[in-house]
Amino acid sequence: SSQKNRTFALKITFMRKLVGFVALLALGACSKKPLLQGDWQIVSIIVNDRTQPLDDCTKKTYLSFGKDSITYHTFVPFDNCKENVSGSLPYTTTSDSIKVTNELKRIERSHYAIKGDTLTITDATEIKGQKIVSKVKLVRKTSDK
């Protein structure tokens, strides 16, 4: 009888491990990257709680997230609103942060949050002893925009 109980307990433990493993796989398969994939258009920039004015040209700027890389599509006002496209830059994510390896092979870390079709990227830097917190809000671009 104790042998049956031990076998039953082992089966329960095995099932729990299996369920945990499957849940882990599901989480891995549904990592945050698919949520980020696609094009995100800039809607606002807030620096130290102050909204920065965006001209019509800057409002065209968007980020294009692929599976493992990001491309910046920047529109430059003083250059006849010409599109400036960065190369594909590799990125990795956790549930709340994104690391992009820039052209100089430096890793830039930012926090991000997705709520519905809005992506907020927050950066904190210090310039000459002054802390600067910037929040960039982007909305998911749809094909008809």
Secondary structure, 3 states (H helix, E strand, C coil): CHHHHHHHHHHHHHHHHHHHHHHHHHHHHCCCHHHHCEEEEEEEEEECCEEECCCCCHHHCEEEECCCEEEEEEEEHHHCCEEEECCCEEEEECCCEEEEECCCCCEEEEEEEEECCEEEEEEEEEECCEEEEEEEEEEECCCCC
